[in-house]
Structures are given as structure tokens and as C-alpha cells.
């Protein structure tokens, strides 16, 4: 195999290349061109590729944990203490809005309902008496004293009724439940307190058993709408200008190898974590079939946008780049059989391509297959010198 090297002036064309064969751009280079005979090129199967203008899509890969949509999570607790007498919802159940999760027997609620019923009955009697005396007083049949007494009784009964009604509202009863309260409601048990699901979702936590005394500060159920889940990704400060709300995100989890879920960034924190110099980005992921489970570890792939003012680089195949000492080198084909080594600065890389920051121009032809052989020739000549 015939290989020759020819010395050239640093930064200029090799001595064996005519003046009109100088490199197309003046960039940092090594000092020797390498020449291969046609037989050597055929034996090596040497191949080249054109350097193209553009840039690789840069990707940020970060790990995170699947979390519930915090806007669709609810803790269910009673507003009054009570004893659990019926528990219907089980862990993992899908429940509808308004579904009864459990029933408590609450002495405090029973007393409040009884007070309300008494106040409502007293108000009814006081109103009828007041209306009767008001009519009689207008006809001058009743005395003013009796009329004013009846009026005072009515106003006091009305205040007591409003107070009892407000007490039930504060205990969590709806207007419809208050209106439907009577001595026969709940099978005659005024102390019966249902725990209601505030929206449709999944029971992800249950801490209640029949016979347990439940307190208002105790969360007995947690309901989560899992049709949409969250992932919180950490974005480094240097990458924040490359990420926008609405950017798509690919999510991978070990439970489903080779499959990618799709989400999008819906929020980027306004604050930087001092210890890590990162900002949290919230990714929302549709989860209609509930395959993504809370607590799963996930990898988020975020394609970074070009930085403001960033110029497009030069893209070449990965095989074209060889490392010589502390430098990255490519071999430029000045003409078939003549190859000129040049130092380049790299920006980023993918599996099969490299973006060159400097040292190469679009349209130059670089050696891909056979570049390692040219490197070995270059290193041998350097050692020999």
C-alpha cells in the first residue's frame, strides 16, 4: 500500500499542491497532507461525505417521578368527629362525583340537626302567630302590646333558625341537604354523616375502618383524577433560554421498554433552586388508560431550541472525527488521493453525527470510512519526526 506525506507551510497548502489547490478556508490545521495511491484507496474502501450547514437538535434528558395532577387531588375529611359505621370505597376504586365513600355516626351532627329542626318548628309557630296578630291589630281587634310581643317572638325565632341553619352549613351540609333535613331523614338517624367524593377520580389513599373514631384533622380518603398526570423536570439554568411552555416532551418508563409517551411543558418555575441551579418544569401527560402509575421513575426527553443569537454549525458523520492527543481532527479531501488533516472544535454529537463549531466549512468533503487509518499514518509520521 503506497502512502506518502508531504510537508506544507502551516496554515497554507501542502508543497506538492499547486497554488490554486489551497484549502478553501483558512482554519487551524496540522502540517502534513497524506497521499494515498489508487490501489490503497480501493483496498481501504475509503469513503467521504460533504460537510453540511445546520445543527443537531440538542436534547435534554432528565429523570423524574410521575406525580398526580395537583389541581385534581382532594383529601376527604369529616368536619365533625364521628364513628365509621359503613365504608364503601376501596383503594384503587374509580368513583364518581357525589359518590358516598363512607358513613359516620356523629353525635355533634345529630345535635346540630335536632337544634335546626326545633328552630324551624319554632319559627313556623312564631310566624303564624305573628301573621294572625298582625291582621287582628290592623283591624284594631288585638292590642298593640300583643302585636309587638308576637313580632318580637317571630324575629327571635327567625334569628335562631338562621343560626341553626348556618351551623349545619359550617358542618359541610349542602343547601339541598339542609332543606331535606327532617326527623325521618337517614332512617331516623340525624347523626348519619356521609363522606362524599368531590369529583370523579380514583381512590389513591384510604385510612379508615369500620368502628374507627374519625377526627376532622384526619384524612380518610384521597381522590385523584389520573386521566392527566404530571412530571416535574429539572432544567439547568444555562438551558432555560432553549425551553418554552408548550414544547413537546417524550417520556419513557422502564415498565414499557421501547415505548414513548407524549406530553408538553405547561409551566416553568419563576425561581431557581440555589443548590442545583435548576428550575422546575411541569410536564402534563395524558393518561386515559392509567398505564402511567404514580411514583414511576421516568426519563424525560426535551428537544432544546437554538439559543438566542446562536449560529448554525456544520454537521458531519461521527466516523469523520478522530482524536489525536487532545485535539479533534478531520481529514479533508482536497482531491482524490490527497487528504489534509485539520483540527476542529466540536459543539455537540448524536449517535451518527457531530456538529462542528469551528474549523470546517460547509461543502468541504471529509473522510468517513478510512479516517482511522489516516489518523494512524499521521501519528506514525509525528512520532518519526
Helices and strands as residue ranges (DSSP letters): E 3-7, G 19-21, E 29-36, H 38-44, E 48-50, E 52-54, E 58-68, G 70-72, E 73-76, E 82-87, E 94-95, E 100-105, H 107-138, H 144-170, H 175-179, E 192-196, E 201-206, E 213-214, E 221-224, E 228-236, G 237-242, E 248-253, G 254-256, E 261-268, E 278-286, E 297-304, E 313-317, G 318-320, E 322-324, E 327-335, E 338-349, E 353-358, E 365-367, H 371-384
